[in-house]
Amino acid sequence: MSYTCTATSFPIKVPHTLFHSRKFNDVFPKNQILGTLSFSSKKNSRFGFTNQTISLSQCCSQTNFLSTMDEDCKLEVSSTDIPEGYCKELEIAVRAVHMACLLCQRVQDNLLSKTSEQVHSKEDNSPVTIADWSVQAIVSWVLSEAFGSENVAIVAEEDVEVLSKPSSVGLLEAVVRTVNECLADAPRFGLKGPGTDLDAKSVLAAISRCNLAGARGSKFWVLDPVDGTLGFVRGDQYAIALALIEDGEPVLGVLGCPNYPMKKEWLSYQNGYRRILSRLTSQTSVSGDRGSVLYARKGGGKAWMQPLLYGEKNFVWPNSAKQIKVSSIDNPALATFCEPVEIANSSHSFTAGLAHSVGLRNQPLRVYSMVKYAAIARGDAEIFMKFARAGYKEKIWDHAAGVLIIEEAGGVVTDAGGRPLDFSKGVYLEGLDRGIIACAGAKLHEKIIRAVDASWNSSSL
């Protein structure tokens, strides 16, 4: 393969995802390449191009959907030279989750400053807000525009039953308004928004495009629009989780954590105090990075974190992304472990007993949503254990994105029997052995697995 670089008068950033293989990394720096980059090859590209230049927006994006911000970087590759790993899908997913995070921040700020009229209950009595439906509509619309609705299968938590009732006209209007306000910001994220505002029918169609039937296919997206809704309505931690599943395994995962700050020292504040400080702090200051987006793709061996946009800044891929790694702690006595806040679907008593048995000294980090996975991937905690109470079944959208991000950051996630989680059985993690254990490394994981085996028979689960 031959390659040439033609100088230009301005710098351009080439996404690190394009240079995933060892060969690419040895030749080019990941962070920035100056000039226009092109590769020449006589082999046929997997994209169907022969002996022609493919722009970055063609290789990693869809030219009629992404903005022209990346058009100056041109890439010509052969089928053997393209790094594996869903370059285009990852970029679109990250942009969509960033949009969803800002939508949720707006809704949460409004929710906390007013009444709880925006909160409703589902049949399982878990709260659902305007944010749930709005995020689902946004992500569905973005993915469908990028790849074609006929090519996109999405499994997501919410349906349109409540929104479709005559008594929910006001609620539906609020969702439609929220969706259109978010799509109006699409150019900030390098995306092309709709020509006109979406009407209620279009918003309902986008939401209902996400259904449980999609989990029957070999390749589908899985979305939890607001994971940890209870944390969301309380002004606490929550996450937007998006993953692509293929043949029963997550191949890419994006985790938006709007209240999980980039800087670890902010974690020393209780969430309530941190929200107050965030409001008092200028949105244009560095400490405005009150949220983050984490992402990874299977086999990359790396996970990344970006700050959320604030002020009037525009998103530029990869948007100041920095690599994250799990903690190097492998001594249980020094580790911090996470567990769910809710006691309805997990056993705090068992995890507390297990923690005592392995000598854990630190207090557990009880946090809502898949932010627990983010904490381990970033090195802020070392262990996540969840042992569901009898009758509770784990859903795939509560784990898929987080599992992949931890694994690519260097961690290990299995069931309590040490087996990988199986995402091929529908919307539930069927065949789960007792519970889920995520650890910062293989040595620590092995110690926790042994401790679970030793403690299980004496537990009341």
C-alpha positions in Angstrom: 0.0 0.0 0.0 1.3 3.4 -0.9 0.3 6.7 0.8 1.0 10.3 0.3 0.4 13.5 2.3 -0.4 16.7 0.5 0.0 19.9 2.6 -2.8 22.3 3.2 -2.9 25.6 4.9 -4.9 24.5 7.9 -4.8 21.6 10.5 -7.4 18.9 10.4 -8.0 16.2 12.9 -8.3 12.6 11.8 -10.3 10.4 14.1 -8.3 7.9 16.1 -10.8 5.3 15.1 -9.4 5.4 11.5 -6.0 4.3 12.7 -7.0 1.5 14.9 -4.5 -1.2 13.8 -0.9 -1.4 14.9 0.4 -0.6 11.5 -1.6 2.7 11.3 -0.6 3.7 14.8 3.1 3.2 14.0 2.9 5.6 11.1 0.6 8.4 12.1 0.0 10.2 15.4 -3.5 9.6 16.8 -4.3 13.1 17.9 -3.7 15.3 14.9 -2.5 15.1 11.3 -1.7 18.2 9.4 -2.7 18.4 5.7 -4.8 16.3 3.5 -4.2 12.6 3.9 -4.8 10.1 1.1 -4.0 6.4 0.5 -3.7 4.7 -2.9 -4.5 1.1 -3.7 -5.6 -0.9 -6.7 -7.6 -3.3 -4.7 -11.4 -3.0 -4.4 -12.6 -1.2 -1.3 -15.3 -2.9 0.8 -17.3 0.3 0.1 -17.2 -0.5 -3.6 -14.7 2.1 -4.7 -11.7 1.3 -6.9 -8.7 3.6 -7.5 -10.5 6.7 -6.3 -10.3 9.0 -3.3 -12.8 8.5 -0.5 -13.5 11.4 1.8 -13.6 10.9 5.5 -17.3 11.9 5.4 -17.8 8.9 3.1 -15.7 6.4 5.0 -16.7 7.3 8.5 -19.9 9.3 7.8 -22.7 9.7 5.3 -22.0 12.8 3.2 -25.7 13.8 2.9 -26.1 13.6 6.7 -23.0 14.9 8.3 -21.9 18.4 7.9 -19.0 19.4 5.7 -16.6 19.8 8.7 -14.6 16.7 7.7 -14.7 17.0 3.9 -11.1 18.2 3.7 -9.7 14.9 5.0 -9.6 12.4 2.2 -8.9 8.7 2.5 -8.3 6.0 0.0 -8.1 2.5 1.3 -8.4 -1.1 0.2 -10.4 -3.8 1.8 -7.4 -5.2 3.6 -6.4 -1.8 5.0 -9.7 -0.6 6.5 -9.5 -1.0 10.3 -12.2 -3.3 11.6 -14.8 -1.8 14.0 -17.8 0.1 12.7 -16.1 3.5 12.2 -19.2 5.2 10.8 -21.6 3.6 13.3 -19.5 4.7 16.2 -19.2 8.3 15.1 -22.9 8.7 14.5 -23.7 7.0 17.8 -21.4 9.3 19.7 -22.9 12.4 18.1 -26.4 11.2 18.8 -25.7 10.5 22.5 -24.1 13.9 22.9 -27.3 15.5 21.6 -29.3 13.4 23.9 -27.2 14.4 26.9 -27.8 18.1 26.4 -31.5 17.4 25.9 -31.6 15.6 29.2 -29.7 18.4 31.0 -32.3 20.9 29.8 -35.2 18.7 30.9 -33.6 17.9 34.2 -32.9 21.5 35.0 -36.5 22.4 34.2 -37.8 19.5 36.2 -35.8 20.4 39.3 -36.8 24.0 39.1 -40.6 23.4 38.6 -43.1 20.8 39.6 -43.1 17.1 38.9 -45.8 17.3 36.2 -43.3 16.0 33.7 -42.9 12.7 35.6 -45.3 9.8 35.0 -45.4 6.2 36.1 -45.2 3.1 33.9 -47.0 -0.2 34.6 -44.0 -1.4 36.7 -44.3 1.8 38.8 -40.9 3.1 37.6 -40.9 6.8 36.7 -40.7 7.9 33.1 -40.2 11.5 32.0 -40.4 13.6 28.9 -36.7 12.9 28.5 -37.2 9.1 28.0 -39.5 9.5 25.0 -37.6 12.5 23.6 -34.2 10.8 23.7 -35.6 7.7 22.2 -37.1 9.8 19.4 -33.9 11.6 18.8 -31.6 8.6 18.7 -34.1 6.7 16.5 -34.3 9.6 14.1 -30.6 10.2 13.9 -29.7 6.5 13.3 -32.5 6.2 10.7 -31.4 9.3 8.8 -27.8 8.1 8.8 -28.3 4.5 7.8 -31.8 4.3 6.4 -34.8 3.3 8.5 -35.0 0.0 6.6 -31.5 -0.9 7.7 -31.9 0.0 11.4 -33.3 -2.2 14.1 -33.5 -0.7 17.5 -34.5 -2.3 20.8 -35.5 0.3 23.4 -37.3 0.5 26.7 -40.2 2.9 26.0 -43.3 2.6 23.8 -45.9 5.0 22.7 -48.9 3.6 24.5 -49.1 6.4 27.1 -48.3 9.2 24.6 -51.0 7.9 22.2 -53.9 8.3 24.7 -56.3 11.2 24.2 -55.6 12.3 27.8 -51.9 12.7 27.0 -52.2 15.4 24.4 -50.3 17.9 26.5 -47.6 15.4 27.3 -47.2 14.5 23.6 -46.9 18.2 22.7 -44.2 18.6 25.3 -42.3 15.7 23.9 -42.6 17.0 20.3 -41.4 20.4 21.4 -38.4 19.0 23.3 -37.5 16.8 20.3 -37.6 19.7 17.8 -35.6 22.0 20.2 -32.9 19.3 20.3 -32.9 18.7 16.5 -32.5 22.5 16.0 -29.0 22.0 17.5 -28.1 19.3 15.1 -25.6 21.4 13.1 -23.6 22.0 16.3 -22.9 18.3 16.3 -22.1 18.0 12.6 -25.5 16.6 11.8 -28.1 17.7 9.3 -31.4 18.3 11.0 -34.9 18.0 9.5 -35.9 20.7 7.0 -39.0 21.5 9.1 -40.1 20.7 12.6 -41.3 17.1 13.2 -45.0 16.8 13.8 -46.5 14.5 16.5 -47.0 11.7 14.0 -43.3 11.7 13.0 -42.2 11.8 16.6 -44.4 8.9 17.5 -43.2 7.0 14.5 -39.6 7.5 15.6 -40.3 6.3 19.1 -42.3 3.2 18.0 -39.6 2.3 15.5 -37.8 1.1 18.6 -39.4 -2.2 19.6 -38.7 -5.4 21.3 -39.0 -7.4 18.1 -35.6 -6.1 17.0 -33.8 -8.2 19.5 -34.6 -11.3 17.4 -32.2 -10.3 14.7 -28.4 -11.0 14.5 -27.6 -7.3 14.4 -29.4 -4.5 16.2 -29.0 -1.4 18.3 -30.1 -1.4 21.9 -30.9 1.8 23.7 -31.8 2.8 27.2 -32.9 6.5 26.7 -32.6 7.4 30.4 -31.0 4.6 32.5 -31.6 5.4 36.1 -34.8 7.5 35.7 -35.2 7.6 39.4 -31.8 9.3 39.7 -32.8 11.6 36.9 -35.9 12.9 38.6 -34.0 13.3 41.9 -31.3 15.4 40.2 -28.8 12.6 40.7 -26.8 10.3 38.3 -28.3 8.8 35.2 -27.0 7.7 31.8 -28.0 7.4 28.1 -26.8 4.1 26.9 -26.5 3.0 23.3 -24.9 -0.1 22.0 -24.7 -2.1 18.7 -25.2 -5.9 19.1 -24.0 -8.4 16.6 -24.3 -12.1 17.0 -25.0 -11.8 20.7 -22.1 -9.5 21.5 -21.8 -5.7 21.9 -19.5 -4.4 19.1 -19.7 -0.8 20.1 -21.0 1.1 23.1 -21.6 4.7 24.0 -22.5 5.8 27.5 -23.6 9.4 28.1 -23.3 10.5 31.7 -24.6 14.1 31.9 -23.9 14.5 35.7 -20.7 12.5 35.9 -17.9 15.1 35.7 -14.7 14.8 33.7 -12.6 15.7 36.7 -12.4 13.0 39.4 -12.1 15.6 42.3 -15.7 16.7 41.6 -16.8 13.3 42.8 -15.9 14.2 46.3 -19.0 16.4 46.4 -22.4 15.0 47.1 -24.6 15.3 44.0 -26.8 17.9 45.5 -23.9 20.2 46.3 -22.3 19.6 43.0 -25.5 20.6 41.1 -25.6 23.9 43.1 -21.9 24.5 42.3 -22.5 23.7 38.6 -25.2 26.3 38.5 -23.1 28.9 40.2 -20.2 28.3 37.9 -19.9 30.0 34.5 -20.9 27.7 31.7 -17.9 28.9 29.7 -15.4 27.8 32.4 -13.4 24.6 32.5 -15.5 23.4 35.5 -18.5 23.5 33.2 -17.5 20.0 32.1 -20.1 18.5 34.5 -20.8 15.6 32.2 -19.0 13.1 30.0 -19.5 10.7 27.2 -17.6 7.4 27.1 -17.3 5.1 24.2 -15.5 2.0 22.8 -15.7 -0.5 20.0 -15.0 -4.2 20.2 -11.4 -5.3 19.7 -10.0 -1.8 19.8 -8.3 -2.3 23.2 -9.1 1.3 24.1 -11.9 3.2 25.6 -12.4 7.0 25.3 -14.1 9.8 27.2 -15.2 13.2 26.0 -16.5 16.3 27.8 -20.0 17.4 27.0 -20.4 20.5 25.0 -21.1 23.7 26.9 -21.8 27.3 25.9 -22.0 27.7 22.2 -19.1 25.3 21.3 -19.5 22.9 18.3 -18.7 19.2 18.4 -15.6 18.3 16.4 -14.9 14.6 16.2 -13.2 13.2 18.2 -13.8 16.3 20.3 -11.0 16.3 22.9 -11.4 12.6 23.6 -8.9 11.1 26.0 -8.2 7.5 26.6 -9.5 5.9 29.9 -8.2 2.9 31.7 -9.4 0.8 34.6 -7.6 1.0 37.9 -4.5 -1.1 38.6 -5.7 -2.0 42.1 -6.0 -5.8 42.4 -6.1 -6.0 46.2 -9.8 -6.3 47.4 -8.9 -4.5 50.6 -8.0 -1.4 48.7 -10.8 -1.5 46.2 -14.0 0.6 46.0 -17.1 -1.3 44.8 -20.3 0.0 43.3 -23.8 -1.3 43.7 -27.3 -0.2 42.8 -29.1 2.4 44.9 -32.4 0.6 44.7 -32.9 -2.4 46.9 -35.9 -3.6 45.0 -33.9 -5.4 42.3 -30.6 -6.2 44.1 -29.4 -7.5 47.4 -27.3 -5.1 49.4 -27.0 -7.6 52.3 -25.2 -10.1 50.2 -22.8 -7.7 48.6 -22.1 -6.2 52.0 -21.3 -9.7 53.4 -19.2 -10.5 50.4 -17.3 -7.2 50.8 -16.6 -8.0 54.4 -15.4 -11.5 53.5 -12.8 -10.2 51.0 -11.6 -7.4 53.3 -13.0 -4.4 51.4 -12.4 -1.4 53.6 -13.9 1.4 51.5 -17.6 2.3 51.7 -19.6 1.1 48.7 -20.4 3.6 46.0 -24.1 3.4 45.5 -25.0 5.1 42.3 -27.9 5.0 39.9 -27.7 3.6 36.4 -24.8 2.5 34.2 -22.7 5.3 35.7 -21.4 2.4 37.8 -19.8 0.9 34.6 -18.4 4.3 33.8 -16.8 4.6 37.3 -14.9 1.3 36.8 -13.9 2.1 33.2 -12.5 5.4 34.3 -10.6 4.0 37.3 -12.8 5.7 39.9 -13.9 2.3 41.3 -12.8 -1.3 41.0 -15.7 -3.6 41.5 -19.4 -3.7 40.5 -21.5 -6.5 41.8 -25.2 -7.0 41.2 -27.1 -10.0 42.5 -30.7 -9.7 41.6 -33.5 -10.8 44.0 -35.5 -13.8 43.0 -37.8 -13.1 40.0 -35.9 -10.1 38.7 -34.5 -10.5 35.2 -31.7 -8.3 33.9 -32.4 -6.5 30.6 -29.9 -6.1 27.9 -30.2 -2.3 27.6 -29.1 -2.0 31.3 -25.7 -3.5 30.6 -24.6 -3.8 26.9 -22.8 -0.4 26.5 -21.2 -0.5 29.9 -19.9 -4.0 29.5 -18.1 -3.3 26.3 -16.6 0.0 27.6 -15.2 -1.7 30.7 -13.7 -4.6 28.7 -12.0 -2.3 26.2 -10.7 -0.2 29.1 -9.0 -3.3 30.4 -11.6 -4.7 32.8 -13.5 -7.9 33.0 -17.3 -8.4 33.1 -19.0 -11.8 33.5 -21.7 -13.5 35.4 -20.9 -14.9 38.8 -19.9 -18.2 37.2 -17.2 -16.4 35.1 -19.1 -16.7 31.8 -19.5 -13.8 29.4 -22.9 -12.1 29.3 -25.1 -13.4 26.4 -27.0 -10.7 24.6 -28.5 -13.1 22.0 -31.5 -14.3 23.8 -33.9 -11.4 23.4 -34.4 -8.5 25.8 -33.3 -10.4 28.9 -29.9 -11.7 29.9 -31.1 -15.3 30.0 -29.0 -18.0 31.6 -27.3 -15.6 33.9 -25.4 -17.5 36.7 -26.6 -15.8 39.9 -25.4 -12.2 39.2 -23.1 -9.9 37.3 -19.5 -9.1 38.4 -17.4 -6.3 36.8 -13.9 -5.7 37.9 -10.9 -3.5 37.0 -8.7 -6.5 36.1 -8.5 -10.2 35.7 -6.7 -10.8 39.0 -9.2 -8.9 41.1 -12.1 -10.5 39.1 -10.8 -14.0 39.9 -10.6 -13.2 43.7 -14.2 -11.9 43.7 -15.5 -14.9 41.8 -13.9 -17.2 44.4 -15.4 -15.2 47.2 -18.8 -15.4 45.6 -18.6 -19.1 45.4 -17.5 -19.4 49.0 -20.2 -17.1 50.3 -23.2 -18.1 48.1 -24.3 -21.2 49.9 -24.6 -19.3 53.2 -26.6 -16.5 51.7 -30.4 -16.2 51.7 -30.7 -15.3 48.0 
